[in-house]
Amino acid sequence: MSPTRVFVARLAGCSVFDPAGDKVGRVRDVLVVYRSTQSPRVVGFIVEVPGRRRVFLSIGRITSIGSGQIITTGLINLRRFEQRGGEVRVIAEMLGRKVTLADGSSTAIIEDVAIEETGPGEWAVSELFLRRPKTSASPFAKGQTTFAKWNDVRENVTAGEAQSASHLLATYEDLLPADLANALLDLPEQRMLEVAEELSDERLADVLEEMPESEQVGILNKLDDDRAATVLDQMQPDDAADLIAQLDEERGEALLDLMQPEEAEDVRMLLLFAPDTAGGLMTTEPIIVSSDATVAEGLALIRRHELAPALGAAICVTLPPYESPTGRFLGMVHFQRMLRYPPGERLGTLLDQQLEPVNASASAAEVARILATYDLVSVPVVDDNHRLVGVVTIDDVLDYLLPDDWRSHDDEPTPAPFVAVETRPQPIIQSGRRPANGSSH
């Protein structure tokens, strides 16, 4: 049985199943429309289906909500969700809003929203979970919580006041950077910027690496120079270089001056290469060791959780110094080869003798051919003196080969047997009547 009341924040991430038990996707938000005399009516859910596409699922197509899962009738519109005028996303736009209690006792912040079934296939906002302002000066103190009916509060709309994004971030906490970037791109521009402001420097850096260049520039331009430089420090040097290249020359140079000297040096070097060359695609932070390093030491280095999988697939062996640009490049050792030898074996004896590095001036097409021909996930890049300056990984090449809008580009899906296109109702704002049918999403 479906419960008659559920809290929206608890629905975030819940699995959506069709009647046969096949998973359709995950809930990312709940969509409501305001009414003049009654609480907001739920029109449907925003569901993320495979491919990170967000689609609209009408509330009338949901047969059960409970036990951390949602059951549908099996009918889903696979077109990408687009928000219409008058519609409000509860998690993305309502949580964190400031309201005033109708009795005038105080203001409060919306921390959660309860929706309740009001009839067959009909749901509406029934109650708000609020937190009042804290009364203690202690940084660890929190205000009292309370429940209130929709009609017992008044939303505060203050010009220029940024809406709190902390509660929205809590629902996004478990998302991978690519998924979080996709979620932010679905938000209204102002809301996306507010959420970006609330992210930690490291988290924002990870998210920017997964965004199209235009959105990267838009967010970075909203940050003050000190924070923008700190975020760039946290990014992979090749991604930071690509982003700085999109800025005007004056601001780009100002941010480079504010970055950590070592990070800025790597970025400046990358900016010297054309974007369609190995030097323009490479990252300058591969794992680099001496020939005397052992298998045990190599495996310990690739176990680091912050290391990208493609960079952990092989270790570069050079003469000193061991930071790019290094001494003479000697070769690479693939991690699978390390697994076949005892911990004390020296890496200098396990070099891949058939893998030749590419020059920094080599074309992106040549690098792609080498990766494809030899089934590699990375290829070393050297300068004219055969010093290692970086590696190009498979994801660097894919980013280059795919169209600029690949992150937001949709290929028309082949509908699964249980999928059919439904007509989404067009909401009628400022009215308590049921909406008439409108155009489909």
ABEGO torsion letter per residue (X at the ends): XBBABBBAAAABGBBBBBAAGBBAEBBABBBBBBBAABBBBBAEBBBBBBGGBBBBBBAAABABBEGGBBBBAGBBBABBBBBBBGBBBAAAAABGBBBBBAAGABBBBBABBBBBBAEBGBBBBABBBBBBBBABABAABBBBBBBBBAAABBBBBBBGBBBBAAAAAAAAAABBAAAAAAAAAABBAAAAAAAAAABBAAAAAAAAAABBAAAAAAAAAABBAAAAAAAAAABBAAAAAAAAAABBAAAAAAAAAABBAAAAAAAAAAAABBAABAAAABBABBBBBBAABBAAAAAAAAABAABBAAAAABBBBBBOBABOBBBBBAEBBBAAAAAABBAABBAAAABBAABBBBBAABBAAAAAAAAAAAGBABBBBBBAAGBBAEBBBAAAAAAAABBAAAAABBBBBBBBAABBBBBBBBBBBGBABBBBBBBBX
